[in-house]
């Protein structure tokens, strides 16, 4: 099974590791005998599907969620392991999609308008007059 992130990026199943454990969520007495909690681990640094540019972006943007170059997602919301696996895959896919899409807009350089320049100068003059009025005037009586 391959996981498709976008049209160009498909990650093979052998790059994922799965861990299963007993969940603390819903399930009644069934919870004591089934391992429905799912953890999917994806090693970004050793991935062959990602190029070095994509690895750099992911390592930079997800630095708080990465441990030793691996991203780990834990799911225990559903009662079955299969449903939790599907949720983990979809969560990983959306996370990788969001981070690989460039959202940085380049700022268009603009000049301040004449009116804003005039307002700025007027406010500076007003502030200067206010400070000038605070000064003590010294009278020389000779």
C-alpha positions, 0 to 999 in steps of 0.5 A: 500500500502506497500513501499519496501525498500529492500528484508527485509525492507517493510514499511507499508503505515500507517507509512507515513503522506501526506500533500497537498498544492497548487504548485507554479510550472507549471499548468496555471490557474489550479494551483489556484484550485488544490493541486498538491504539495505533502509532505511525512513525515516519522517518523524514531523514531516511526517506527515499521518497522525499528529496533533500529540499522537501526534507529540509522544509519538513524538518524546519517547519515540524521541528517541535513535532520531530524526535530524532528525525521521525514524526510520530502520530498516535491515535486511539479515538476509535474502538477498532485498530483498523479505524485508528489506522485509517485516521492515523494515515489521513492525519499524517497525509494532511500534516505533510500536505499542509507543510509542503505547500508554500504559504509564504507570500512575497511582500510587494514593496510600496512607498508611503502615500503623500497623505500618510507622509503629511500625517506623520510629519504633522504628528511629529510637529504636534509632539514637538510643540507639546514638549516645547510647552513643558519646558520652563522659561527662564526670564533674565532680569538685569 
